[in-house]
């Protein structure tokens, strides 16, 4: 039998926190989503990923360069996974 996800009831703390966050965005006029900074961050992360891959495949010729390229590629992949996908999951 498959398990069904259940959520705890919203506490007074959660309601108060949500109200304060709503008030913050209302009074400051800042947008919650679709910020230019987020698009810039995403572009930088994908450029880092593509640059690392291109370096590793086409330019790394020695062991040290391969290690540095692989490390950079791995960190870039983790950065895309954590930042870009995390933001997208939250609807940011």
The first five atom37 places (N, CA, C, CB, O) and aatype in JSON, in Angstrom:
{
  "aatype": [20, 20, 20, 20, 20, 20, 20, 20, 20, 20, 20, 20, 20, 20, 20, 20, 20, 20, 20, 20, 20, 20, 20, 20, 20, 20, 20, 20, 20, 20, 20, 20, 20, 20, 20, 20, 20, 20, 20, 20, 20, 20, 20, 20, 20, 20, 20, 20, 20, 20, 20, 20, 20, 20, 20, 20, 20, 20, 20, 20, 20, 20, 20, 20, 20, 20, 20, 20, 20, 20, 20, 20, 20, 20, 20, 20, 20, 20, 20, 20, 20, 20, 20, 20, 20, 20, 20, 20, 20, 20, 20, 20],
  "atom_mask": [
    [1, 1, 1, 1, 1],
    [1, 1, 1, 1, 1],
    [1, 1, 1, 1, 1],
    [1, 1, 1, 1, 1],
    [1, 1, 1, 1, 1],
    [1, 1, 1, 1, 1],
    [1, 1, 1, 1, 1],
    [1, 1, 1, 1, 1],
    [1, 1, 1, 1, 1],
    [1, 1, 1, 1, 1],
    [1, 1, 1, 1, 1],
    [1, 1, 1, 1, 1],
    [1, 1, 1, 1, 1],
    [1, 1, 1, 1, 1],
    [1, 1, 1, 1, 1],
    [1, 1, 1, 1, 1],
    [1, 1, 1, 1, 1],
    [1, 1, 1, 1, 1],
    [1, 1, 1, 1, 1],
    [1, 1, 1, 1, 1],
    [1, 1, 1, 1, 1],
    [1, 1, 1, 1, 1],
    [1, 1, 1, 1, 1],
    [1, 1, 1, 1, 1],
    [1, 1, 1, 1, 1],
    [1, 1, 1, 1, 1],
    [1, 1, 1, 1, 1],
    [1, 1, 1, 1, 1],
    [1, 1, 1, 1, 1],
    [1, 1, 1, 1, 1],
    [1, 1, 1, 1, 1],
    [1, 1, 1, 1, 1],
    [1, 1, 1, 1, 1],
    [1, 1, 1, 1, 1],
    [1, 1, 1, 1, 1],
    [1, 1, 1, 1, 1],
    [1, 1, 1, 1, 1],
    [1, 1, 1, 1, 1],
    [1, 1, 1, 1, 1],
    [1, 1, 1, 1, 1],
    [1, 1, 1, 1, 1],
    [1, 1, 1, 1, 1],
    [1, 1, 1, 1, 1],
    [1, 1, 1, 1, 1],
    [1, 1, 1, 1, 1],
    [1, 1, 1, 1, 1],
    [1, 1, 1, 1, 1],
    [1, 1, 1, 1, 1],
    [1, 1, 1, 1, 1],
    [1, 1, 1, 1, 1],
    [1, 1, 1, 1, 1],
    [1, 1, 1, 1, 1],
    [1, 1, 1, 1, 1],
    [1, 1, 1, 1, 1],
    [1, 1, 1, 1, 1],
    [1, 1, 1, 1, 1],
    [1, 1, 1, 1, 1],
    [1, 1, 1, 1, 1],
    [1, 1, 1, 1, 1],
    [1, 1, 1, 1, 1],
    [1, 1, 1, 1, 1],
    [1, 1, 1, 1, 1],
    [1, 1, 1, 1, 1],
    [1, 1, 1, 1, 1],
    [1, 1, 1, 1, 1],
    [1, 1, 1, 1, 1],
    [1, 1, 1, 1, 1],
    [1, 1, 1, 1, 1],
    [1, 1, 1, 1, 1],
    [1, 1, 1, 1, 1],
    [1, 1, 1, 1, 1],
    [1, 1, 1, 1, 1],
    [1, 1, 1, 1, 1],
    [1, 1, 1, 1, 1],
    [1, 1, 1, 1, 1],
    [1, 1, 1, 1, 1],
    [1, 1, 1, 1, 1],
    [1, 1, 1, 1, 1],
    [1, 1, 1, 1, 1],
    [1, 1, 1, 1, 1],
    [1, 1, 1, 1, 1],
    [1, 1, 1, 1, 1],
    [1, 1, 1, 1, 1],
    [1, 1, 1, 1, 1],
    [1, 1, 1, 1, 1],
    [1, 1, 1, 1, 1],
    [1, 1, 1, 1, 1],
    [1, 1, 1, 1, 1],
    [1, 1, 1, 1, 1],
    [1, 1, 1, 1, 1],
    [1, 1, 1, 1, 1],
    [1, 1, 1, 1, 1]
  ],
  "atom_positions": [
    [[0.85, -1.17, 0.0], [0.0, 0.0, 0.0], [0.9, 1.24, 0.0], [-0.97, -0.01, 1.23], [1.73, 1.39, 0.9]],
    [[0.75, 2.13, -0.97], [1.62, 3.3, -1.02], [1.31, 4.27, 0.11], [1.47, 4.01, -2.36], [0.17, 4.45, 0.52]],
    [[2.35, 4.89, 0.6], [2.15, 5.85, 1.67], [1.7, 7.19, 1.07], [3.44, 6.04, 2.51], [2.05, 7.53, -0.06]],
    [[0.93, 7.91, 1.82], [0.4, 9.19, 1.38], [1.09, 10.27, 2.2], [-1.16, 9.26, 1.53], [1.18, 10.17, 3.43]],
    [[1.56, 11.3, 1.52], [2.21, 12.39, 2.23], [1.19, 13.14, 3.06], [2.92, 13.35, 1.25], [0.12, 13.51, 2.58]],
    [[1.53, 13.37, 4.3], [0.68, 14.17, 5.17], [1.5, 15.32, 5.72], [0.08, 13.31, 6.34], [2.71, 15.21, 5.88]],
    [[0.83, 16.4, 5.98], [1.52, 17.59, 6.47], [0.95, 17.96, 7.83], [1.38, 18.77, 5.47], [-0.24, 17.76, 8.11]],
    [[1.8, 18.5, 8.65], [1.35, 18.95, 9.96], [0.48, 20.19, 9.79], [2.56, 19.25, 10.9], [0.63, 20.93, 8.81]],
    [[-0.4, 20.4, 10.72], [-1.24, 21.6, 10.64], [-0.36, 22.83, 10.81], [-2.37, 21.56, 11.72], [0.7, 22.77, 11.44]],
    [[-0.8, 23.92, 10.25], [-0.02, 25.15, 10.35], [-0.1, 25.69, 11.77], [-0.53, 26.22, 9.34], [-1.17, 25.81, 12.35]],
    [[1.04, 26.0, 12.3], [1.11, 26.51, 13.67], [0.92, 28.02, 13.68], [2.45, 26.13, 14.32], [0.95, 28.67, 12.64]],
    [[0.73, 28.55, 14.86], [0.62, 30.0, 15.02], [1.91, 30.68, 14.54], [0.34, 30.38, 16.49], [1.87, 31.75, 13.93]],
    [[3.04, 30.03, 14.82], [4.32, 30.59, 14.37], [4.36, 30.7, 12.85], [5.49, 29.72, 14.87], [4.78, 31.73, 12.32]],
    [[3.94, 29.65, 12.14], [3.97, 29.66, 10.67], [3.05, 30.74, 10.12], [3.57, 28.29, 10.12], [3.41, 31.43, 9.17]],
    [[1.88, 30.9, 10.71], [0.96, 31.95, 10.25], [1.53, 33.33, 10.5], [-0.4, 31.81, 10.94], [1.42, 34.21, 9.65]],
    [[2.13, 33.54, 11.67], [2.72, 34.83, 12.0], [3.9, 35.14, 11.08], [3.16, 34.87, 13.47], [4.05, 36.26, 10.62]],
    [[4.73, 34.15, 10.83], [5.88, 34.34, 9.95], [5.43, 34.7, 8.54], [6.74, 33.07, 9.92], [5.99, 35.61, 7.93]],
    [[4.43, 34.0, 8.03], [3.92, 34.3, 6.69], [3.34, 35.72, 6.63], [2.86, 33.28, 6.28], [3.53, 36.42, 5.63]],
    [[2.66, 36.13, 7.66], [2.09, 37.48, 7.7], [3.19, 38.53, 7.7], [1.19, 37.66, 8.93], [3.07, 39.56, 7.03]],
    [[4.26, 38.29, 8.45], [5.37, 39.25, 8.5], [6.12, 39.31, 7.18], [6.34, 38.89, 9.63], [6.55, 40.39, 6.76]],
    [[6.27, 38.18, 6.52], [6.92, 38.16, 5.2], [6.06, 38.91, 4.19], [7.17, 36.71, 4.73], [6.58, 39.7, 3.41]],
    [[4.75, 38.67, 4.21], [3.84, 39.4, 3.32], [3.94, 40.9, 3.56], [2.39, 38.92, 3.51], [3.99, 41.69, 2.61]],
    [[3.97, 41.29, 4.82], [4.08, 42.72, 5.17], [5.4, 43.31, 4.68], [3.95, 42.92, 6.69], [5.43, 44.44, 4.19]],
    [[6.48, 42.56, 4.81], [7.79, 43.03, 4.34], [7.74, 43.34, 2.84], [8.88, 41.99, 4.63], [8.17, 44.41, 2.42]],
    [[7.23, 42.42, 2.05], [7.19, 42.63, 0.61], [6.2, 43.74, 0.24], [6.81, 41.34, -0.11], [6.43, 44.47, -0.73]],
    [[5.12, 43.88, 1.0], [4.16, 44.94, 0.72], [4.76, 46.31, 1.01], [2.9, 44.73, 1.55], [4.57, 47.24, 0.22]],
    [[5.47, 46.45, 2.12], [6.01, 47.76, 2.49], [7.26, 48.14, 1.71], [6.33, 47.78, 3.96], [7.48, 49.32, 1.46]],
    [[8.07, 47.17, 1.32], [9.3, 47.5, 0.58], [9.06, 47.61, -0.92], [10.36, 46.45, 0.85], [9.85, 48.23, -1.62]],
    [[7.99, 47.01, -1.41], [7.72, 47.04, -2.84], [8.58, 46.08, -3.65], [7.92, 48.42, -3.35], [8.52, 46.09, -4.88]],
    [[9.36, 45.26, -2.98], [10.19, 44.28, -3.69], [9.31, 43.15, -4.22], [11.29, 43.72, -2.76], [8.27, 42.81, -3.65]],
    [[9.76, 42.58, -5.33], [9.05, 41.44, -5.9], [9.51, 40.16, -5.23], [9.28, 41.37, -7.43], [10.66, 40.05, -4.8]],
    [[8.62, 39.2, -5.15], [8.96, 37.9, -4.57], [9.66, 37.01, -5.58], [7.7, 37.21, -4.06], [10.5, 36.18, -5.21]],
    [[9.32, 37.17, -6.86], [9.83, 36.27, -7.9], [10.27, 37.08, -9.1], [8.76, 35.23, -8.31], [10.03, 38.28, -9.19]],
    [[10.93, 36.37, -10.02], [11.31, 36.96, -11.3], [12.27, 38.14, -11.14], [10.07, 37.4, -12.06], [12.09, 39.19, -11.76]],
    [[13.27, 37.96, -10.3], [14.25, 39.02, -10.07], [15.38, 38.92, -11.09], [14.8, 38.95, -8.63], [15.83, 37.82, -11.4]],
    [[15.85, 40.05, -11.61], [16.96, 40.02, -12.56], [18.22, 39.36, -12.0], [17.29, 41.43, -13.01], [18.97, 38.72, -12.73]],
    [[18.46, 39.53, -10.7], [19.64, 38.94, -10.07], [19.6, 37.41, -10.17], [19.73, 39.37, -8.6], [20.64, 36.76, -10.31]],
    [[18.41, 36.84, -10.11], [18.3, 35.39, -10.2], [18.64, 34.9, -11.61], [16.9, 34.94, -9.8], [19.27, 33.86, -11.77]],
    [[18.21, 35.66, -12.62], [18.56, 35.29, -13.99], [20.06, 35.42, -14.2], [17.8, 36.18, -14.99], [20.66, 34.59, -14.89]],
    [[20.68, 36.44, -13.63], [22.13, 36.61, -13.74], [22.85, 35.44, -13.07], [22.57, 37.95, -13.11], [23.8, 34.89, -13.62]],
    [[22.4, 35.07, -11.88], [23.01, 33.94, -11.16], [22.9, 32.67, -11.99], [22.34, 33.74, -9.78], [23.85, 31.89, -12.08]],
    [[21.73, 32.45, -12.59], [21.53, 31.26, -13.41], [22.46, 31.26, -14.61], [20.08, 31.17, -13.87], [23.05, 30.23, -14.94]],
    [[22.59, 32.4, -15.27], [23.48, 32.51, -16.43], [24.93, 32.25, -16.04], [23.35, 33.9, -17.08], [25.66, 31.57, -16.77]],
    [[25.35, 32.78, -14.9], [26.72, 32.56, -14.43], [26.96, 31.08, -14.13], [27.01, 33.41, -13.18], [28.0, 30.53, -14.48]],
    [[25.99, 30.44, -13.48], [26.14, 29.03, -13.14], [26.26, 28.17, -14.39], [24.97, 28.56, -12.28], [27.1, 27.27, -14.45]],
    [[25.41, 28.43, -15.41], [25.48, 27.64, -16.64], [26.73, 27.95, -17.44], [24.24, 27.9, -17.49], [27.28, 27.06, -18.09]],
    [[27.2, 29.21, -17.4], [28.45, 29.56, -18.09], [29.63, 28.83, -17.43], [28.68, 31.09, -18.07], [30.52, 28.34, -18.12]],
    [[29.63, 28.77, -16.1], [30.68, 28.05, -15.38], [30.64, 26.57, -15.75], [30.51, 28.23, -13.84], [31.68, 25.96, -15.98]],
    [[29.45, 25.99, -15.81], [29.31, 24.59, -16.18], [29.82, 24.34, -17.6], [27.85, 24.15, -16.07], [30.6, 23.42, -17.83]],
    [[29.39, 25.17, -18.55], [29.82, 24.99, -19.94], [31.31, 25.24, -20.09], [29.04, 25.94, -20.86], [31.99, 24.5, -20.8]],
    [[31.83, 26.27, -19.44], [33.26, 26.57, -19.51], [34.11, 25.44, -18.94], [33.55, 27.85, -18.77], [35.15, 25.1, -19.51]],
    [[33.68, 24.88, -17.83], [34.42, 23.76, -17.24], [34.42, 22.55, -18.15], [33.81, 23.38, -15.88], [35.45, 21.9, -18.31]],
    [[33.29, 22.26, -18.76], [33.19, 21.12, -19.67], [34.08, 21.33, -20.89], [31.73, 20.9, -20.1], [34.83, 20.44, -21.29]],
    [[33.99, 22.52, -21.49], [34.8, 22.82, -22.67], [36.29, 22.74, -22.34], [34.46, 24.21, -23.23], [37.06, 22.18, -23.11]],
    [[36.69, 23.29, -21.2], [38.09, 23.21, -20.79], [38.52, 21.77, -20.62], [38.32, 23.98, -19.49], [39.58, 21.38, -21.11]],
    [[37.72, 20.99, -19.93], [38.09, 19.6, -19.65], [38.18, 18.77, -20.93], [37.08, 18.97, -18.7], [39.1, 17.96, -21.06]],
    [[37.27, 18.96, -21.85], [37.23, 18.13, -23.06], [38.25, 18.59, -24.1], [35.83, 18.15, -23.66], [38.91, 17.76, -24.73]],
    [[38.38, 19.88, -24.29], [39.17, 20.38, -25.42], [40.54, 20.94, -25.06], [38.41, 21.43, -26.11], [41.41, 21.0, -25.93]],
    [[40.77, 21.35, -23.83], [42.02, 22.04, -23.51], [42.89, 21.35, -22.47], [41.7, 23.4, -23.03], [44.11, 21.54, -22.47]],
    [[42.32, 20.56, -21.59], [43.12, 19.89, -20.56], [43.97, 18.81, -21.21], [42.21, 19.29, -19.45], [43.46, 17.89, -21.84]],
    [[45.29, 18.94, -21.03], [46.18, 17.98, -21.68], [47.03, 17.19, -20.69], [47.08, 18.69, -22.65], [47.65, 16.2, -21.07]],
    [[47.07, 17.6, -19.47], [47.86, 16.88, -18.48], [47.0, 16.43, -17.31], [49.0, 17.76, -17.97], [45.82, 16.76, -17.22]],
    [[47.61, 15.67, -16.44], [46.9, 15.14, -15.29], [46.39, 16.26, -14.38], [47.81, 14.2, -14.5], [45.23, 16.23, -13.96]],
    [[47.23, 17.23, -14.07], [46.83, 18.31, -13.18], [45.69, 19.12, -13.8], [48.02, 19.23, -12.88], [44.73, 19.46, -13.1]],
    [[45.78, 19.42, -15.08], [44.71, 20.16, -15.74], [43.42, 19.34, -15.75], [45.11, 20.53, -17.18], [42.33, 19.9, -15.59]],
    [[43.53, 18.04, -15.94], [42.35, 17.18, -15.9], [41.69, 17.16, -14.54], [42.73, 15.77, -16.31], [40.47, 17.19, -14.43]],
    [[42.51, 17.1, -13.5], [41.97, 17.1, -12.14], [41.28, 18.42, -11.84], [43.09, 16.83, -11.12], [40.18, 18.44, -11.29]],
    [[41.94, 19.52, -12.19], [41.35, 20.84, -11.94], [40.06, 21.0, -12.75], [42.34, 21.96, -12.31], [39.06, 21.49, -12.22]],
    [[40.06, 20.58, -14.0], [38.87, 20.66, -14.83], [37.74, 19.81, -14.3], [39.19, 20.26, -16.25], [36.58, 20.24, -14.29]],
    [[38.05, 18.6, -13.87], [37.03, 17.7, -13.33], [36.46, 18.25, -12.02], [37.61, 16.3, -13.11], [35.25, 18.16, -11.78]],
    [[37.32, 18.8, -11.19], [36.86, 19.39, -9.94], [35.95, 20.59, -10.21], [38.06, 19.83, -9.08], [34.89, 20.73, -9.59]],
    [[36.36, 21.43, -11.14], [35.53, 22.58, -11.5], [34.19, 22.15, -12.09], [36.28, 23.48, -12.49], [33.15, 22.72, -11.76]],
    [[34.21, 21.15, -12.94], [32.97, 20.65, -13.54], [32.05, 20.07, -12.47], [33.29, 19.58, -14.61], [30.84, 20.31, -12.49]],
    [[32.6, 19.32, -11.56], [31.79, 18.75, -10.48], [31.17, 19.82, -9.59], [32.63, 17.82, -9.63], [29.99, 19.72, -9.23]],
    [[31.95, 20.83, -9.25], [31.42, 21.92, -8.44], [30.36, 22.71, -9.19], [32.54, 22.85, -7.99], [29.36, 23.13, -8.61]],
    [[30.58, 22.91, -10.49], [29.59, 23.63, -11.3], [28.29, 22.84, -11.39], [30.14, 23.91, -12.71], [27.2, 23.41, -11.31]],
    [[28.39, 21.53, -11.55], [27.18, 20.7, -11.61], [26.44, 20.76, -10.27], [27.55, 19.23, -11.95], [25.21, 20.85, -10.24]],
    [[27.17, 20.71, -9.19], [26.54, 20.82, -7.87], [25.91, 22.19, -7.7], [27.58, 20.56, -6.75], [24.82, 22.31, -7.13]],
    [[26.57, 23.23, -8.19], [26.02, 24.58, -8.11], [24.73, 24.72, -8.88], [27.02, 25.58, -8.61], [23.77, 25.34, -8.4]],
    [[24.69, 24.16, -10.08], [23.46, 24.2, -10.87], [22.36, 23.42, -10.14], [23.7, 23.61, -12.3], [21.23, 23.9, -10.02]],
    [[22.7, 22.25, -9.67], [21.7, 21.44, -8.97], [21.17, 22.1, -7.72], [22.29, 20.12, -8.61], [19.97, 22.07, -7.46]],
    [[22.05, 22.7, -6.96], [21.6, 23.3, -5.72], [20.91, 24.64, -5.95], [22.77, 23.48, -4.77], [19.83, 24.87, -5.42]],
    [[21.52, 25.51, -6.73], [20.98, 26.86, -6.89], [19.83, 26.95, -7.88], [22.07, 27.79, -7.32], [18.73, 27.37, -7.53]],
    [[20.08, 26.55, -9.11], [19.09, 26.74, -10.17], [17.88, 25.84, -9.94], [19.71, 26.45, -11.54], [16.74, 26.31, -9.96]],
    [[18.11, 24.56, -9.71], [16.98, 23.65, -9.51], [16.25, 23.94, -8.2], [17.46, 22.21, -9.53], [15.03, 23.79, -8.12]],
    [[16.98, 24.35, -7.19], [16.35, 24.68, -5.91], [15.45, 25.9, -6.07], [17.41, 24.94, -4.84], [14.32, 25.91, -5.57]],
    [[15.93, 26.92, -6.76], [15.11, 28.12, -7.0], [13.88, 27.76, -7.82], [15.94, 29.22, -7.72], [12.78, 28.22, -7.53]],
    [[14.07, 26.95, -8.85], [12.94, 26.55, -9.67], [11.92, 25.74, -8.91], [13.42, 25.76, -10.85], [10.72, 25.88, -9.12]],
    [[12.39, 24.89, -8.02], [11.48, 24.08, -7.22], [10.6, 24.94, -6.32], [12.26, 23.08, -6.37], [9.45, 24.61, -6.06]],
    [[11.16, 26.04, -5.86], [10.39, 26.95, -5.0], [9.59, 27.96, -5.8], [11.31, 27.68, -4.06], [8.94, 28.83, -5.22]],
    [[9.62, 27.84, -7.12], [8.85, 28.75, -7.96], [9.41, 30.15, -8.0], [7.45, 28.81, -7.47], [8.69, 31.11, -8.31]],
    [[10.68, 30.27, -7.7], [11.29, 31.6, -7.68], [11.54, 32.09, -9.07], [12.58, 31.6, -6.89], [12.05, 33.2, -9.26]]
  ]
}
